[in-house]
Amino acid sequence: MTASTDGQVGDDAPLALQDPDYREAVIDLLGAIAYGEISAFERLAEDAKLAPSLEDKVAVASMAAREFGKVAAIHARIAELGADPFAAMAPFRGAIDRFHEHTAPSDWYEGLIKAYVGDALADDFYREIAAYLDATTRDLVVSSLEDSGHAAFVVDRVRAGIGADPRLGGRLALWGRRLMGEALTQAQRVAAERDALTALLAGGIDRPGLDLAAIGRMFARITERHAERMAELGLAH
């Protein structure tokens, strides 16, 4: 099995998927992403109710529809791997629902930050893990994590809001830090609770994985990308 200098699995997908532990880890990962997309759809649909204008309401509702539109392909891949998509999603419902309960936005702007920054943190974590997958699954995961129109819309609205009320920036910067902490806690909890995902990161005899130093670099990259997004929003992190 080929690998890069960081240990990423190469393009020999059939060989990788012959390993039942690896296949279970892939199913776990896809189940987590699929339920995350469904949760994002539900949350964005709720956020649309907070929109100050009809244009904003339609924009956020459109984002929600695009999130839900990604689920079918993930479910199809889970089925191809011989698993039930709903059974694959079930173990992650509690952790993801708790994250959303702990980070319920109190207004329109907090909802925007969560849609952009909060979702991006989870996406960064999944994208990092995707580097250790077979090519077919990796491509599916990466495509499912593509921006659904959040970035430009949120940056425009948040910057305009801070321009109109500079005090808003401080509150939203604190909110961004809270999202960061909750997202990292969720990621660690999910990985710890699912042995297959832990094994995927750890690797095996024929599957290179992450050592402690590499895990540290991974979370450093996620933190750096979060800081870059906060800066783009005009928020000190």
Secondary structure, DSSP 4 states (H G I P E B T S, - for coil): --B-TT--B-S-HHHHHTSHHHHHHHHHHHHHHHHHHHHHHHHHHHHGGG-SSHHHHHHHHHHHHHHHHTHHHHHHHHHHTT--HHHHHGGGHHHHHHHHHHT--SSHHHHHHIIIIIHHHHHHHHHHHHTTS-HHHHHHHHHHTS--SHHHHHHHHHHHHHHH-THHHHHHHHHHHHHHHHHHHHHHHHHHH-HHHHHHHH--SSS----HHHHHHHHHHHHHHHHHHHHHTT---
